[in-house]
Amino acid sequence: MAVNMNDKSKIRNLCTYPISWKKITSTGDEYIKASASMPIANFEIEAQVESGNVFLGGVDRLGSHAMTYIENEELREQLKFDDKAENRKQLIVDNEKCEYILNLKTFSSFKKNVEETIVTQHEKIKIIEVARKIKLNDYEKIKFLESYCKMTF
């Protein structure tokens, strides 16, 4: 089923700080508060992804490591962020993903998951903030996170 490009889809900011970008299809800017959601026209989302906006399209224009999450499953499929045939889902780092990584039992699996999953600066900020929130109490993991993210715990 084709997505109506004149409809709007809810976009969730995955960052703990506000983000904004210049609109392509009309005048003005889009502004999403920290960890908030906002409806944006589907044709604007598509134009932003095609123009290489990393906030929406991620590092590979397939939504990987994007700073936002499009909550419209059909639109994500149309943009090739998700692919049901290949059983592939968009790679995003949200609080749940960070908690999963932080709660891994062995240090080697923790380190491997951090290095493979936490790539961009906003993801590094997020995992540090989630570690603080859950009061991570593992010296080895904290030292590794500080070194990897180049931030203090």
N, CA and C atoms as an extended XYZ file, in Angstrom:
459
Properties=species:S:1:pos:R:3:atomname:S:1:resname:S:1:resid:I:1 pbc="F F F"
N         0.842       -1.184        0.000 N   MET     1
C         0.000        0.000        0.000 CA  MET     1
C         0.884        1.243        0.000 C   MET     1
N         0.607        2.141       -0.888 N   ALA     2
C         1.408        3.366       -0.992 CA  ALA     2
C         1.019        4.349        0.106 C   ALA     2
N         2.005        5.075        0.573 N   VAL     3
C         1.805        6.075        1.611 CA  VAL     3
C         1.334        7.365        0.957 C   VAL     3
N         0.321        7.993        1.526 N   ASN     4
C        -0.144        9.289        1.036 CA  ASN     4
C         0.893       10.329        1.454 C   ASN     4
N         1.556       10.908        0.487 N   MET     5
C         2.644       11.845        0.791 CA  MET     5
C         2.130       13.181        1.317 C   MET     5
N         0.823       13.442        1.219 N   ASN     6
C         0.263       14.679        1.762 CA  ASN     6
C        -0.105       14.552        3.240 C   ASN     6
N        -0.135       13.330        3.753 N   ASP     7
C        -0.399       13.111        5.176 CA  ASP     7
C         0.847       13.456        5.981 C   ASP     7
N         0.686       13.450        7.293 N   LYS     8
C         1.820       13.701        8.178 CA  LYS     8
C         2.133       12.445        8.977 C   LYS     8
N         3.402       12.302        9.338 N   SER     9
C         3.842       11.197       10.187 CA  SER     9
C         4.524       11.778       11.402 C   SER     9
N         4.364       11.081       12.530 N   LYS    10
C         4.985       11.546       13.756 CA  LYS    10
C         6.472       11.195       13.742 C   LYS    10
N         7.290       12.204       14.041 N   ILE    11
C         8.740       12.036       14.110 CA  ILE    11
C         9.148       12.206       15.570 C   ILE    11
N         9.879       11.239       16.110 N   ARG    12
C        10.332       11.296       17.504 CA  ARG    12
C        11.814       11.644       17.537 C   ARG    12
N        12.155       12.676       18.312 N   ASN    13
C        13.552       13.078       18.506 CA  ASN    13
C        14.185       12.108       19.505 C   ASN    13
N        15.209       11.389       19.094 N   LEU    14
C        15.883       10.426       19.961 CA  LEU    14
C        16.964       11.085       20.812 C   LEU    14
N        17.261       12.347       20.536 N   CYS    15
C        18.313       13.067       21.256 CA  CYS    15
C        17.766       13.695       22.532 C   CYS    15
N        18.657       13.954       23.462 N   THR    16
C        18.276       14.608       24.706 CA  THR    16
C        18.470       16.113       24.601 C   THR    16
N        18.508       16.603       23.388 N   TYR    17
C        18.604       18.036       23.122 CA  TYR    17
C        17.757       18.318       21.880 C   TYR    17
N        17.290       19.571       21.715 N   PRO    18
C        16.457       19.883       20.551 CA  PRO    18
C        17.260       19.851       19.255 C   PRO    18
N        16.572       19.535       18.159 N   ILE    19
C        17.211       19.528       16.842 CA  ILE    19
C        16.321       20.290       15.867 C   ILE    19
N        16.940       20.838       14.828 N   SER    20
C        16.160       21.540       13.809 CA  SER    20
C        16.899       21.489       12.479 C   SER    20
N        16.152       21.725       11.422 N   TRP    21
C        16.722       21.782       10.082 CA  TRP    21
C        15.827       22.656        9.210 C   TRP    21
N        16.378       23.123        8.127 N   LYS    22
C        15.661       23.981        7.176 CA  LYS    22
C        14.769       23.103        6.301 C   LYS    22
N        13.519       23.534        6.119 N   LYS    23
C        12.595       22.806        5.247 CA  LYS    23
C        13.061       22.910        3.800 C   LYS    23
N        12.775       21.891        3.016 N   ILE    24
C        13.121       21.875        1.595 CA  ILE    24
C        11.913       22.240        0.742 C   ILE    24
N        10.742       21.726        1.106 N   THR    25
C         9.558       21.872        0.264 CA  THR    25
C         8.779       23.154        0.514 C   THR    25
N         9.125       23.888        1.538 N   SER    26
C         8.470       25.168        1.831 CA  SER    26
C         9.444       26.027        2.626 C   SER    26
N         9.024       27.206        3.005 N   THR    27
C         9.904       28.086        3.774 CA  THR    27
C         9.808       27.751        5.259 C   THR    27
N        10.841       28.072        5.989 N   GLY    28
C        10.842       27.867        7.432 CA  GLY    28
C        11.730       26.723        7.855 C   GLY    28
N        11.648       26.400        9.132 N   ASP    29
C        12.458       25.352        9.737 CA  ASP    29
C        11.556       24.361       10.465 C   ASP    29
N        12.051       23.154       10.618 N   GLU    30
C        11.421       22.161       11.490 CA  GLU    30
C        12.208       22.182       12.792 C   GLU    30
N        11.521       22.140       13.920 N   TYR    31
C        12.163       22.178       15.235 CA  TYR    31
C        11.476       21.151       16.113 C   TYR    31
N        12.267       20.236       16.662 N   ILE    32
C        11.709       19.222       17.557 CA  ILE    32
C        12.433       19.325       18.897 C   ILE    32
N        11.660       19.495       19.953 N   LYS    33
C        12.234       19.606       21.291 CA  LYS    33
C        12.909       18.289       21.693 C   LYS    33
N        13.737       18.371       22.708 N   ALA    34
C        14.462       17.199       23.212 CA  ALA    34
C        13.486       16.084       23.591 C   ALA    34
N        13.743       14.892       23.085 N   SER    35
C        12.962       13.685       23.385 CA  SER    35
C        11.464       13.862       23.131 C   SER    35
N        11.093       14.737       22.224 N   ALA    36
C         9.684       15.000       21.921 CA  ALA    36
C         9.324       14.455       20.545 C   ALA    36
N         8.045       14.526       20.218 N   SER    37
C         7.548       14.094       18.912 CA  SER    37
C         6.834       15.242       18.236 C   SER    37
N         6.794       15.152       16.897 N   MET    38
C         6.140       16.211       16.120 CA  MET    38
C         5.689       15.636       14.782 C   MET    38
N         4.472       15.982       14.325 N   PRO    39
C         4.051       15.518       12.998 CA  PRO    39
C         4.685       16.362       11.892 C   PRO    39
N         5.199       15.697       10.874 N   ILE    40
C         5.815       16.363        9.727 CA  ILE    40
C         5.244       15.723        8.466 C   ILE    40
N         5.034       16.531        7.436 N   ALA    41
C         4.480       16.041        6.175 CA  ALA    41
C         5.388       14.975        5.561 C   ALA    41
N         4.760       13.925        5.050 N   ASN    42
C         5.525       12.819        4.457 CA  ASN    42
C         6.388       13.277        3.288 C   ASN    42
N         5.891       14.202        2.471 N   PHE    43
C         6.697       14.663        1.333 CA  PHE    43
C         7.929       15.427        1.807 C   PHE    43
N         7.835       16.108        2.940 N   GLU    44
C         9.002       16.809        3.502 CA  GLU    44
C        10.010       15.798        4.055 C   GLU    44
N         9.523       14.771        4.704 N   ILE    45
C        10.407       13.721        5.239 CA  ILE    45
C        11.172       13.073        4.097 C   ILE    45
N        10.459       12.705        3.028 N   GLU    46
C        11.095       12.076        1.878 CA  GLU    46
C        12.149       12.994        1.253 C   GLU    46
N        11.821       14.270        1.108 N   ALA    47
C        12.767       15.226        0.526 CA  ALA    47
C        14.007       15.374        1.398 C   ALA    47
N        13.827       15.391        2.692 N   GLN    48
C        14.963       15.520        3.609 CA  GLN    48
C        15.872       14.285        3.528 C   GLN    48
N        15.279       13.107        3.506 N   VAL    49
C        16.074       11.875        3.417 CA  VAL    49
C        16.842       11.838        2.102 C   VAL    49
N        16.168       12.169        0.998 N   GLU    50
C        16.817       12.148       -0.315 CA  GLU    50
C        17.929       13.184       -0.430 C   GLU    50
N        17.815       14.278        0.320 N   SER    51
C        18.855       15.312        0.263 CA  SER    51
C        20.004       15.029        1.230 C   SER    51
N        19.910       13.939        1.994 N   GLY    52
C        21.019       13.546        2.858 CA  GLY    52
C        20.958       14.091        4.262 C   GLY    52
N        19.793       14.515        4.742 N   ASN    53
C        19.650       15.008        6.106 CA  ASN    53
C        19.893       13.861        7.093 C   ASN    53
N        20.985       13.936        7.867 N   VAL    54
C        21.344       12.859        8.784 CA  VAL    54
C        20.406       12.772        9.975 C   VAL    54
N        19.680       13.857       10.271 N   PHE    55
C        18.707       13.805       11.361 CA  PHE    55
C        17.647       12.749       11.072 C   PHE    55
N        17.213       12.661        9.824 N   LEU    56
C        16.164       11.718        9.423 CA  LEU    56
C        16.709       10.481        8.725 C   LEU    56
N        17.655       10.655        7.829 N   GLY    57
C        18.150        9.558        6.996 CA  GLY    57
C        19.292        8.776        7.600 C   GLY    57
N        19.858        9.280        8.690 N   GLY    58
C        20.974        8.582        9.319 CA  GLY    58
C        22.249        8.695        8.514 C   GLY    58
N        23.213        7.869        8.837 N   VAL    59
C        24.524        7.946        8.203 CA  VAL    59
C        24.564        7.292        6.824 C   VAL    59
N        23.521        6.515        6.497 N   ASP    60
C        23.534        5.772        5.231 CA  ASP    60
C        22.280        5.992        4.371 C   ASP    60
N        21.458        6.955        4.734 N   ARG    61
C        20.179        7.241        4.080 CA  ARG    61
C        19.201        6.072        4.183 C   ARG    61
N        19.507        5.115        5.045 N   LEU    62
C        18.596        4.004        5.344 CA  LEU    62
C        18.127        4.090        6.795 C   LEU    62
N        18.360        5.242        7.405 N   GLY    63
C        17.903        5.475        8.769 CA  GLY    63
C        18.831        4.987        9.858 C   GLY    63
N        19.948        4.372        9.492 N   SER    64
C        20.876        3.863       10.508 CA  SER    64
C        21.511        5.013       11.279 C   SER    64
N        21.447        4.920       12.597 N   HIS    65
C        22.039        5.904       13.509 CA  HIS    65
C        21.418        7.294       13.337 C   HIS    65
N        20.158        7.348       12.891 N   ALA    66
C        19.464        8.632       12.745 CA  ALA    66
C        19.173        9.235       14.113 C   ALA    66
N        18.996       10.543       14.135 N   MET    67
C        18.689       11.251       15.379 CA  MET    67
C        17.186       11.275       15.653 C   MET    67
N        16.404       10.848       14.673 N   THR    68
C        14.955       10.799       14.828 CA  THR    68
C        14.438        9.422       14.435 C   THR    68
N        13.204        9.150       14.832 N   TYR    69
C        12.562        7.898       14.461 CA  TYR    69
C        11.205        8.220       13.856 C   TYR    69
N        10.949        7.734       12.663 N   ILE    70
C         9.671        7.930       11.981 CA  ILE    70
C         8.719        6.856       12.502 C   ILE    70
N         7.635        7.271       13.129 N   GLU    71
C         6.731        6.313       13.761 CA  GLU    71
C         5.695        5.731       12.808 C   GLU    71
N         5.836        6.000       11.512 N   ASN    72
C         4.949        5.467       10.488 CA  ASN    72
C         5.651        4.274        9.829 C   ASN    72
N         5.180        3.084       10.147 N   GLU    73
C         5.812        1.856        9.651 CA  GLU    73
C         5.813        1.770        8.128 C   GLU    73
N         4.698        2.160        7.497 N   GLU    74
C         4.613        2.101        6.033 CA  GLU    74
C         5.594        3.070        5.373 C   GLU    74
N         5.744        4.256        5.944 N   LEU    75
C         6.690        5.226        5.391 CA  LEU    75
C         8.124        4.733        5.565 C   LEU    75
N         8.442        4.143        6.720 N   ARG    76
C         9.794        3.583        6.922 CA  ARG    76
C        10.079        2.501        5.885 C   ARG    76
N         9.073        1.698        5.588 N   GLU    77
C         9.224        0.646        4.571 CA  GLU    77
C         9.439        1.271        3.184 C   GLU    77
N         8.667        2.291        2.867 N   GLN    78
C         8.785        2.950        1.567 CA  GLN    78
C        10.157        3.617        1.405 C   GLN    78
N        10.691        4.183        2.481 N   LEU    79
C        12.005        4.821        2.438 CA  LEU    79
C        13.147        3.808        2.519 C   LEU    79
N        12.787        2.521        2.654 N   LYS    80
C        13.738        1.409        2.743 CA  LYS    80
C        14.520        1.405        4.061 C   LYS    80
N        13.972        2.058        5.099 N   PHE    81
C        14.569        1.991        6.438 CA  PHE    81
C        14.335        0.596        7.011 C   PHE    81
N        13.140        0.060        6.773 N   ASP    82
C        12.771       -1.298        7.170 CA  ASP    82
C        12.516       -2.098        5.897 C   ASP    82
N        12.734       -3.404        5.981 N   ASP    83
C        12.448       -4.266        4.841 CA  ASP    83
C        11.911       -5.588        5.372 C   ASP    83
N        10.610       -5.792        5.241 N   LYS    84
C         9.982       -7.009        5.761 CA  LYS    84
C        10.481       -8.249        5.029 C   LYS    84
N        10.732       -8.139        3.742 N   ALA    85
C        11.192       -9.283        2.953 CA  ALA    85
C        12.549       -9.788        3.450 C   ALA    85
N        13.438       -8.860        3.792 N   GLU    86
C        14.771       -9.232        4.287 CA  GLU    86
C        14.813       -9.316        5.805 C   GLU    86
N        13.657       -9.064        6.449 N   ASN    87
C        13.570       -9.055        7.915 CA  ASN    87
C        14.601       -8.090        8.517 C   ASN    87
N        14.710       -6.898        7.915 N   ARG    88
C        15.665       -5.887        8.367 CA  ARG    88
C        14.916       -4.728        8.970 C   ARG    88
N        15.357       -4.291       10.136 N   LYS    89
C        14.771       -3.138       10.822 CA  LYS    89
C        15.784       -2.014       10.866 C   LYS    89
N        15.273       -0.791       10.930 N   GLN    90
C        16.116        0.404       11.042 CA  GLN    90
C        16.949        0.326       12.321 C   GLN    90
N        18.239        0.637       12.211 N   LEU    91
C        19.128        0.617       13.374 CA  LEU    91
C        19.087        1.973       14.060 C   LEU    91
N        18.374        2.030       15.180 N   ILE    92
C        18.329        3.257       15.964 CA  ILE    92
C        18.782        2.942       17.389 C   ILE    92
N        19.308        3.952       18.036 N   VAL    93
C        19.754        3.785       19.415 CA  VAL    93
C        18.848        4.643       20.292 C   VAL    93
N        17.947        3.961       21.013 N   ASP    94
C        17.056        4.645       21.939 CA  ASP    94
C        17.398        4.195       23.363 C   ASP    94
N        16.630        4.644       24.336 N   ASN    95
C        16.917        4.306       25.736 CA  ASN    95
C        16.904        2.802       25.970 C   ASN    95
N        15.962        2.097       25.350 N   GLU    96
C        15.863        0.648       25.538 CA  GLU    96
C        17.113       -0.069       25.020 C   GLU    96
N        17.590        0.359       23.857 N   LYS    97
C        18.797       -0.243       23.280 CA  LYS    97
C        19.997        0.008       24.187 C   LYS    97
N        20.107        1.227       24.720 N   CYS    98
C        21.218        1.559       25.626 CA  CYS    98
C        21.150        0.716       26.894 C   CYS    98
N        19.947        0.593       27.463 N   GLU    99
C        19.799       -0.217       28.679 CA  GLU    99
C        20.159       -1.670       28.411 C   GLU    99
N        19.746       -2.193       27.259 N   TYR   100
C        20.104       -3.569       26.893 CA  TYR   100
C        21.624       -3.739       26.882 C   TYR   100
N        22.309       -2.808       26.228 N   ILE   101
C        23.774       -2.888       26.134 CA  ILE   101
C        24.415       -2.771       27.517 C   ILE   101
N        23.955       -1.821       28.307 N   LEU   102
C        24.538       -1.598       29.639 CA  LEU   102
C        24.312       -2.775       30.583 C   LEU   102
N        23.242       -3.537       30.356 N   ASN   103
C        22.924       -4.668       31.242 CA  ASN   103
C        23.504       -5.999       30.772 C   ASN   103
N        24.298       -5.996       29.707 N   LEU   104
C        24.940       -7.238       29.270 CA  LEU   104
C        25.863       -7.746       30.368 C   LEU   104
N        25.880       -9.039       30.559 N   LYS   105
C        26.606       -9.633       31.697 CA  LYS   105
C        28.127       -9.596       31.535 C   LYS   105
N        28.626       -9.999       30.390 N   THR   106
C        30.084      -10.068       30.240 CA  THR   106
C        30.628       -8.775       29.660 C   THR   106
N        31.810       -8.391       30.088 N   PHE   107
C        32.421       -7.165       29.599 CA  PHE   107
C        32.725       -7.260       28.113 C   PHE   107
N        33.132       -8.437       27.650 N   SER   108
C        33.471       -8.582       26.224 CA  SER   108
C        32.253       -8.356       25.329 C   SER   108
N        31.099       -8.892       25.714 N   SER   109
C        29.888       -8.663       24.908 CA  SER   109
C        29.443       -7.207       25.022 C   SER   109
N        29.597       -6.597       26.190 N   PHE   110
C        29.286       -5.179       26.375 CA  PHE   110
C        30.156       -4.324       25.456 C   PHE   110
N        31.464       -4.560       25.483 N   LYS   111
C        32.401       -3.778       24.676 CA  LYS   111
C        32.101       -3.943       23.185 C   LYS   111
N        31.861       -5.174       22.758 N   LYS   112
C        31.572       -5.454       21.353 CA  LYS   112
C        30.302       -4.724       20.915 C   LYS   112
N        29.255       -4.764       21.717 N   ASN   113
C        27.994       -4.099       21.382 CA  ASN   113
C        28.138       -2.589       21.355 C   ASN   113
N        28.891       -2.018       22.273 N   VAL   114
C        29.113       -0.573       22.281 CA  VAL   114
C        29.835       -0.168       21.003 C   VAL   114
N        30.902       -0.867       20.665 N   GLU   115
C        31.697       -0.511       19.482 CA  GLU   115
C        30.913       -0.676       18.185 C   GLU   115
N        30.006       -1.652       18.118 N   GLU   116
C        29.229       -1.886       16.899 CA  GLU   116
C        27.999       -0.989       16.798 C   GLU   116
N        27.420       -0.622       17.935 N   THR   117
C        26.142        0.075       17.948 CA  THR   117
C        26.258        1.571       18.190 C   THR   117
N        27.117        1.975       19.104 N   ILE   118
C        27.240        3.383       19.490 CA  ILE   118
C        28.294        4.019       18.598 C   ILE   118
N        27.837        4.733       17.555 N   VAL   119
C        28.739        5.236       16.524 CA  VAL   119
C        28.806        6.763       16.511 C   VAL   119
N        27.654        7.398       16.540 N   THR   120
C        27.608        8.853       16.389 CA  THR   120
C        27.696        9.557       17.743 C   THR   120
N        27.953       10.850       17.697 N   GLN   121
C        28.092       11.637       18.925 CA  GLN   121
C        26.806       11.628       19.749 C   GLN   121
N        25.650       11.744       19.093 N   HIS   122
C        24.400       11.759       19.868 CA  HIS   122
C        24.151       10.414       20.548 C   HIS   122
N        24.628        9.333       19.962 N   GLU   123
C        24.494        8.014       20.592 CA  GLU   123
C        25.427        7.891       21.788 C   GLU   123
N        26.616        8.465       21.678 N   LYS   124
C        27.558        8.456       22.800 CA  LYS   124
C        27.004        9.255       23.976 C   LYS   124
N        26.405       10.399       23.675 N   ILE   125
C        25.776       11.200       24.736 CA  ILE   125
C        24.643       10.410       25.372 C   ILE   125
N        23.836        9.766       24.547 N   LYS   126
C        22.683        9.015       25.053 CA  LYS   126
C        23.103        7.865       25.957 C   LYS   126
N        24.121        7.078       25.564 N   ILE   127
C        24.482        5.928       26.402 CA  ILE   127
C        25.079        6.389       27.733 C   ILE   127
N        25.820        7.486       27.734 N   ILE   128
C        26.351        8.030       28.989 CA  ILE   128
C        25.198        8.486       29.880 C   ILE   128
N        24.230        9.186       29.307 N   GLU   129
C        23.090        9.667       30.096 CA  GLU   129
C        22.242        8.522       30.630 C   GLU   129
N        22.052        7.469       29.830 N   VAL   130
C        21.288        6.310       30.297 CA  VAL   130
C        22.068        5.591       31.394 C   VAL   130
N        23.383        5.488       31.250 N   ALA   131
C        24.208        4.853       32.285 CA  ALA   131
C        24.094        5.620       33.599 C   ALA   131
N        24.075        6.940       33.522 N   ARG   132
C        23.888        7.763       34.735 CA  ARG   132
C        22.511        7.535       35.328 C   ARG   132
N        21.498        7.500       34.454 N   LYS   133
C        20.116        7.351       34.912 CA  LYS   133
C        19.887        6.025       35.639 C   LYS   133
N        20.468        4.957       35.091 N   ILE   134
C        20.275        3.645       35.736 CA  ILE   134
C        21.309        3.397       36.837 C   ILE   134
N        22.165        4.399       37.074 N   LYS   135
C        23.204        4.318       38.113 CA  LYS   135
C        24.097        3.091       37.914 C   LYS   135
N        24.669        3.019       36.701 N   LEU   136
C        25.576        1.931       36.356 CA  LEU   136
C        26.667        1.826       37.420 C   LEU   136
N        26.859        0.636       37.954 N   ASN   137
C        27.806        0.433       39.043 CA  ASN   137
C        28.793       -0.673       38.655 C   ASN   137
N        29.528       -0.433       37.578 N   ASP   138
C        30.522       -1.384       37.093 CA  ASP   138
C        31.723       -0.573       36.627 C   ASP   138
N        32.783       -0.617       37.420 N   TYR   139
C        33.951        0.224       37.177 CA  TYR   139
C        34.527        0.007       35.781 C   TYR   139
N        34.649       -1.238       35.372 N   GLU   140
C        35.241       -1.554       34.070 CA  GLU   140
C        34.404       -0.976       32.921 C   GLU   140
N        33.079       -1.127       33.001 N   LYS   141
C        32.191       -0.583       31.968 CA  LYS   141
C        32.240        0.942       31.955 C   LYS   141
N        32.239        1.565       33.125 N   ILE   142
C        32.276        3.032       33.211 CA  ILE   142
C        33.566        3.562       32.600 C   ILE   142
N        34.692        2.960       32.946 N   LYS   143
C        35.978        3.412       32.395 CA  LYS   143
C        36.008        3.247       30.877 C   LYS   143
N        35.482        2.144       30.377 N   PHE   144
C        35.446        1.939       28.937 CA  PHE   144
C        34.562        2.991       28.266 C   PHE   144
N        33.372        3.246       28.826 N   LEU   145
C        32.467        4.251       28.261 CA  LEU   145
C        33.114        5.633       28.245 C   LEU   145
N        33.790        6.001       29.332 N   GLU   146
C        34.453        7.306       29.387 CA  GLU   146
C        35.511        7.415       28.292 C   GLU   146
N        36.276        6.368       28.101 N   SER   147
C        37.322        6.366       27.085 CA  SER   147
C        36.727        6.365       25.677 C   SER   147
N        35.746        5.522       25.431 N   TYR   148
C        35.152        5.378       24.112 CA  TYR   148
C        34.375        6.640       23.707 C   TYR   148
N        33.592        7.170       24.637 N   CYS   149
C        32.737        8.328       24.345 CA  CYS   149
C        33.453        9.660       24.534 C   CYS   149
N        34.613        9.621       25.156 N   LYS   150
C        35.380       10.833       25.441 CA  LYS   150
C        34.565       11.821       26.271 C   LYS   150
N        33.897       11.284       27.304 N   MET   151
C        33.107       12.070       28.256 CA  MET   151
C        33.281       11.469       29.637 C   MET   151
N        33.097       12.293       30.646 N   THR   152
C        33.174       11.773       32.009 CA  THR   152
C        31.810       11.257       32.439 C   THR   152
N        31.849       10.242       33.262 N   PHE   153
C        30.629        9.636       33.756 CA  PHE   153
C        30.066       10.512       34.848 C   PHE   153
